[in-house]
Amino acid sequence: MERPLILPFLALLPLLAQGCLAQGDKEPLTVVLTFDYEDLSHEEGGRNIDALLQVLEKRNLSVAFFVLGATAEKYPEKVRRIHEKGHILGMHTYYHNLPLFTREDAERVGRVYGVDGEAEWRKSFKTPEAFLRDLMDTRAAIERATGKNGTVAAFRAPSMVVNWVSDEVYYRVLREAGVRVDSSVYQDFENPRAYYVVDGVIEVPLVTFESRLKNPKKALDLAEECSKKGVPFHFVAHPQALSPENLREFEDFLDLLEARYDVTYLRLDEVYGGENKNIY
C-alpha cells in the first residue's frame, strides 16, 4: 500500500488544540501553487492529472504546470487539457536533464542531494548550446501539444539546480531562449522577496515541496514565516505524488491554511504583476 506523503488532516488536530490556528482576526497569507509534471518515469502522474484538475477547478484556482518536453510528446492530450483549463504551461527540460556546465557544479549538486556528482555530470547539458537547444525543443513539444505558438516563456530547472550553482550562464541562456520567468530558487528568508530580476529574467522563488508536508508543523512554520515576511507561500507539488488519498490530504492542507490565514491565491504571473496574454 502506498504511504501518503501528506499526513491526514486529523493528525493536525493537536496543532488546533495548541492554538496554532488562531480564531478571530487572521493574518494575510499569499499562496502560490505550481506543479512539476514529470510523467515519464512516473506514469502515475498522468493518471492523477484529471483528478488534480478537478480539485483546482472546484477551488477556482489557476496555477502553473512545468512540463517535460517528453511528457508533452508522449501525452499531448493531458498537456492540452491543462492548457484548456486555463493554467500556465512552463518548461522543465525535455528529459529532466540538469543545466550544469562544469564538473565542479555537478559535484556541488551531488553533495547537496547525497548522490554521485559524476553521474550528475553525465546527465547534464554540459554546454550552454545544448541547454539552449533543449529549451527550444521542449517549448516546441509543449506548443505542438496545445496547438498554440508563442505561449511558453516560463522555466523550472530540475532539482532546483540553479540554487546550488553559481554559473551566470544559466540566466543568459534563459534570456536567449526567450524565457521571461524562472522559478528555480528557494526563498531566502534573510532577504525575502516575492520576485526579483536576474539578467532580464524574472525569478519567482519557491518555499517548499509536498514532501515537507510529512511534517505538517514544519509546513505551517514556513507559512507563518511567509506571512510575517510578506512573501508568497509558494508550494510546489508533483502530480505523480498526488494519488487520490494524497490529493485529499493536499486539499485538507489548503483548508488548514485557509482556517489559519486570510488566504489570497495568486497565479505565478500575478506575483510580479504580469498578464498571461503578454507573458505566456
Backbone torsions as a table, in degrees:
resi	resn	phi	psi	omega
1	MET	NA	135.0	-179.1
2	GLU	-69.2	131.7	177.8
3	ARG	-82.3	131.4	-179.2
4	PRO	-66.2	142.5	176.7
5	LEU	-79.1	-23.7	-176.0
6	ILE	-116.4	130.1	179.8
7	LEU	-63.8	145.8	179.0
8	PRO	-59.9	155.6	-177.7
9	PHE	-57.7	-34.8	-178.8
10	LEU	-62.5	-27.6	179.3
11	ALA	-67.6	-14.9	-179.4
12	LEU	-90.5	-4.8	-177.7
13	LEU	-59.7	-35.5	175.4
14	PRO	-59.0	-31.1	177.6
15	LEU	-67.2	-35.6	176.0
16	LEU	-62.9	-44.0	-178.2
17	ALA	-64.7	-29.8	179.7
18	GLN	-80.5	-0.4	179.7
19	GLY	81.9	15.4	179.9
20	CYS	-63.3	-32.6	-179.4
21	LEU	-102.0	93.2	-175.3
22	ALA	-69.6	144.4	175.9
23	GLN	-94.9	167.0	179.1
24	GLY	83.9	-138.0	-178.1
25	ASP	-60.9	136.2	-179.5
26	LYS	-113.8	142.0	173.0
27	GLU	-74.7	148.2	179.5
28	PRO	-74.4	148.6	175.0
29	LEU	-145.9	124.0	173.4
30	THR	-91.1	130.4	-179.6
31	VAL	-118.3	128.3	174.7
32	VAL	-118.1	127.6	178.2
33	LEU	-111.2	129.6	172.5
34	THR	-136.0	156.6	-175.2
35	PHE	-132.6	138.8	174.6
36	ASP	-101.5	108.0	-175.0
37	TYR	-94.3	101.3	-173.4
38	GLU	-116.3	46.9	-174.9
39	ASP	-75.4	76.3	179.7
40	LEU	-133.7	-69.8	171.6
41	SER	-87.3	-10.0	-179.4
42	HIS	-117.6	73.3	-174.1
43	GLU	-66.1	-18.3	177.7
44	GLU	-63.8	-20.6	176.8
45	GLY	-57.2	-43.8	178.7
46	GLY	-63.3	-35.8	179.5
47	ARG	-68.5	-22.9	-177.8
48	ASN	-94.5	-9.5	-172.6
49	ILE	-61.8	-47.7	-175.3
50	ASP	-61.1	-43.5	179.4
51	ALA	-65.0	-38.8	178.0
52	LEU	-63.7	-43.7	178.9
53	LEU	-62.8	-36.3	177.3
54	GLN	-64.2	-40.0	177.8
55	VAL	-63.3	-44.8	-179.7
56	LEU	-64.3	-39.6	179.4
57	GLU	-67.3	-40.8	179.5
58	LYS	-60.2	-35.8	-178.3
59	ARG	-93.1	3.6	179.1
60	ASN	57.5	45.8	-177.7
61	LEU	-109.6	134.4	172.0
62	SER	-112.2	129.9	-170.9
63	VAL	-133.7	-174.3	176.0
64	ALA	-117.5	135.4	173.7
65	PHE	-113.0	122.8	173.6
66	PHE	-95.4	118.6	-165.4
67	VAL	-116.5	138.2	170.5
68	LEU	-69.0	142.9	175.2
69	GLY	-59.3	-39.2	-179.7
70	ALA	-65.4	-32.8	176.1
71	THR	-66.5	-44.2	178.5
72	ALA	-62.9	-35.0	179.0
73	GLU	-71.2	-41.5	-174.6
74	LYS	-81.0	-35.3	-176.3
75	TYR	-129.5	61.7	-176.4
76	PRO	-61.1	-30.2	-178.4
77	GLU	-66.2	-33.5	178.3
78	LYS	-68.9	-44.4	-179.5
79	VAL	-66.2	-39.7	178.2
80	ARG	-63.8	-38.1	179.4
81	ARG	-65.6	-41.0	176.8
82	ILE	-58.3	-45.8	-179.4
83	HIS	-63.8	-43.8	-177.8
84	GLU	-65.7	-24.6	177.6
85	LYS	-81.4	1.5	174.2
86	GLY	89.4	15.0	179.6
87	HIS	-90.7	154.5	177.0
88	ILE	-76.2	142.0	173.4
89	LEU	-113.7	129.6	175.6
90	GLY	-124.9	169.7	-179.1
91	MET	-92.7	148.7	179.8
92	HIS	-135.4	27.9	-170.5
93	THR	73.3	172.6	-176.5
94	TYR	-81.5	-47.5	-176.8
95	TYR	-123.2	22.7	179.4
96	HIS	69.5	32.9	173.8
97	ASN	-79.9	157.3	-175.0
98	LEU	-97.4	136.6	176.2
99	PRO	-81.0	73.4	177.2
100	LEU	-112.7	138.9	-174.5
101	PHE	-122.1	-1.5	175.5
102	THR	-141.4	152.5	175.9
103	ARG	-63.6	-32.0	179.8
104	GLU	-61.5	-42.5	178.1
105	ASP	-66.1	-37.2	178.1
106	ALA	-64.1	-40.3	177.2
107	GLU	-64.3	-38.0	178.5
108	ARG	-63.1	-45.3	177.5
109	VAL	-63.4	-39.2	177.8
110	GLY	-60.1	-40.4	178.8
111	ARG	-67.9	-38.7	-179.9
112	VAL	-61.1	-44.6	-174.1
113	TYR	-98.6	-0.8	180.0
114	GLY	66.7	39.6	-179.3
115	VAL	-125.6	176.0	-178.1
116	ASP	-74.8	113.4	-179.7
117	GLY	-60.8	-35.4	179.4
118	GLU	-66.9	-36.5	176.6
119	ALA	-65.8	-38.8	177.0
120	GLU	-63.2	-37.8	179.0
121	TRP	-65.6	-41.5	-178.3
122	ARG	-62.0	-33.5	-178.0
123	LYS	-98.6	12.3	178.1
124	SER	-90.8	171.0	180.0
125	PHE	-74.7	-33.5	176.1
126	LYS	75.3	-38.0	-178.9
127	THR	-127.5	149.6	176.0
128	PRO	-58.5	-35.9	-177.8
129	GLU	-63.2	-40.4	179.2
130	ALA	-66.9	-39.4	177.6
131	PHE	-63.1	-43.9	-179.7
132	LEU	-62.3	-44.2	178.6
133	ARG	-61.1	-40.1	-179.8
134	ASP	-64.0	-41.8	178.2
135	LEU	-59.9	-44.3	-178.5
136	MET	-66.1	-39.6	179.0
137	ASP	-67.3	-39.1	-180.0
138	THR	-66.1	-44.5	176.9
139	ARG	-58.8	-44.4	-178.2
140	ALA	-61.9	-39.8	-179.9
141	ALA	-65.1	-42.2	179.7
142	ILE	-66.6	-42.3	-177.9
143	GLU	-71.8	-28.3	172.3
144	ARG	-65.8	-39.1	-179.3
145	ALA	-65.2	-38.9	-177.0
146	THR	-89.1	-21.6	-175.0
147	GLY	76.6	13.0	-178.7
148	LYS	-118.6	122.6	178.2
149	ASN	-92.7	152.0	176.7
150	GLY	69.1	27.4	-174.4
151	THR	-110.8	-4.0	-173.3
152	VAL	-117.5	109.7	-178.1
153	ALA	-138.7	24.4	177.8
154	ALA	-123.0	152.7	-176.2
155	PHE	-146.0	145.3	168.1
156	ARG	-131.5	130.0	179.5
157	ALA	-77.1	137.2	172.5
158	PRO	-58.4	142.5	177.5
159	SER	60.7	18.2	178.8
160	MET	51.9	40.4	-168.5
161	VAL	-60.2	-31.4	-177.4
162	VAL	-65.8	-17.7	176.7
163	ASN	-69.8	-26.7	-170.9
164	TRP	-108.2	-5.1	-179.2
165	VAL	-119.1	162.6	-175.7
166	SER	-118.8	8.4	-174.8
167	ASP	-73.2	117.3	-178.5
168	GLU	-70.6	-10.7	179.3
169	VAL	-59.4	-31.9	-177.0
170	TYR	-52.4	-54.4	-176.9
171	TYR	-70.5	-31.8	178.3
172	ARG	-62.9	-42.3	179.6
173	VAL	-66.6	-41.1	177.3
174	LEU	-57.2	-46.1	-178.8
175	ARG	-62.9	-42.3	179.7
176	GLU	-63.6	-30.6	-179.2
177	ALA	-83.8	-1.8	-179.3
178	GLY	82.9	16.1	175.8
179	VAL	-77.5	125.2	-179.3
180	ARG	-100.8	-24.8	-175.6
181	VAL	-133.1	130.0	175.4
182	ASP	-119.2	148.9	176.2
183	SER	-141.9	73.7	-172.7
184	SER	-133.9	20.3	-175.8
185	VAL	-131.4	136.7	175.5
186	TYR	-73.6	148.3	177.3
187	GLN	-61.7	133.8	176.0
188	ASP	-98.0	103.7	-175.4
189	PHE	-75.1	-7.8	171.6
190	GLU	-79.0	-25.5	177.9
191	ASN	-138.9	66.3	-170.9
192	PRO	-69.3	133.1	178.3
193	ARG	-144.2	137.2	176.2
194	ALA	-65.9	-36.0	175.7
195	TYR	-163.6	164.1	174.6
196	TYR	-155.1	174.3	-174.2
197	VAL	-119.4	132.0	176.4
198	VAL	-125.1	114.8	177.6
199	ASP	50.8	41.5	176.7
200	GLY	84.6	-1.6	179.8
201	VAL	-105.7	129.5	177.8
202	ILE	-77.3	125.5	178.0
203	GLU	-106.6	123.3	178.4
204	VAL	-112.4	104.0	-175.5
205	PRO	-67.0	153.0	173.6
206	LEU	-109.7	170.4	-175.5
207	VAL	-116.7	-47.3	-174.7
208	THR	-159.3	162.5	177.2
209	PHE	-107.6	170.0	-178.6
210	GLU	-63.4	-24.8	179.9
211	SER	-63.9	-27.5	177.5
212	ARG	-65.3	-20.3	-176.7
213	LEU	-79.4	3.4	166.0
214	LYS	-62.2	-26.1	176.7
215	ASN	-117.9	90.4	-173.9
216	PRO	-62.4	-30.8	178.5
217	LYS	-63.2	-39.8	178.3
218	LYS	-64.3	-41.8	178.6
219	ALA	-63.8	-41.1	178.2
220	LEU	-66.1	-36.4	176.8
221	ASP	-61.8	-40.3	178.3
222	LEU	-66.6	-40.8	176.5
223	ALA	-61.6	-41.2	178.6
224	GLU	-62.5	-40.9	178.0
225	GLU	-63.6	-40.8	177.8
226	CYS	-63.2	-43.1	179.4
227	SER	-61.3	-44.2	-178.9
228	LYS	-66.2	-39.7	-176.4
229	LYS	-86.3	-7.7	177.6
230	GLY	71.9	31.1	177.3
231	VAL	-118.6	157.1	-178.0
232	PRO	-65.6	143.0	167.3
233	PHE	-84.0	93.5	-173.7
234	HIS	-93.5	105.9	-173.4
235	PHE	-104.8	127.2	-178.3
236	VAL	-112.7	134.2	177.5
237	ALA	-134.4	163.3	178.2
238	HIS	-115.9	128.2	179.0
239	PRO	-52.8	-35.5	-178.9
240	GLN	-65.8	-17.9	178.3
241	ALA	-90.7	-3.6	-173.9
242	LEU	-108.7	67.6	170.8
243	SER	-61.6	167.0	179.6
244	PRO	-51.3	-41.5	179.5
245	GLU	-66.2	-46.1	-179.5
246	ASN	-68.0	-31.4	178.2
247	LEU	-66.0	-39.7	176.3
248	ARG	-62.5	-39.6	180.0
249	GLU	-70.0	-32.7	174.1
250	PHE	-62.0	-44.7	176.4
251	GLU	-62.5	-40.1	178.0
252	ASP	-59.7	-37.7	-180.0
253	PHE	-68.0	-39.1	175.4
254	LEU	-62.6	-40.3	176.0
255	ASP	-60.4	-39.3	179.6
256	LEU	-63.1	-44.7	177.5
257	LEU	-61.5	-41.5	-178.7
258	GLU	-68.7	-27.9	176.6
259	ALA	-73.6	-32.6	-176.3
260	ARG	-87.4	-33.2	-171.7
261	TYR	-126.8	162.4	167.4
262	ASP	-85.4	92.2	-168.9
263	VAL	-86.5	133.6	168.0
264	THR	-118.9	123.1	177.4
265	TYR	-90.1	131.9	175.0
266	LEU	-121.1	142.2	169.7
267	ARG	-78.6	160.5	-174.2
268	LEU	-52.9	-45.8	-177.2
269	ASP	-70.2	-24.3	179.9
270	GLU	-73.0	-18.5	178.9
271	VAL	-60.5	-39.2	-177.2
272	TYR	-109.5	12.0	174.9
273	GLY	80.1	16.8	178.7
274	GLY	-77.6	166.8	175.3
275	GLU	-116.8	131.5	-174.4
276	ASN	-54.0	-40.5	-175.0
277	LYS	-68.6	-21.3	-178.6
278	ASN	-99.7	-18.0	-173.7
279	ILE	-106.7	-40.4	-174.4
280	TYR	-115.1	NA	NA
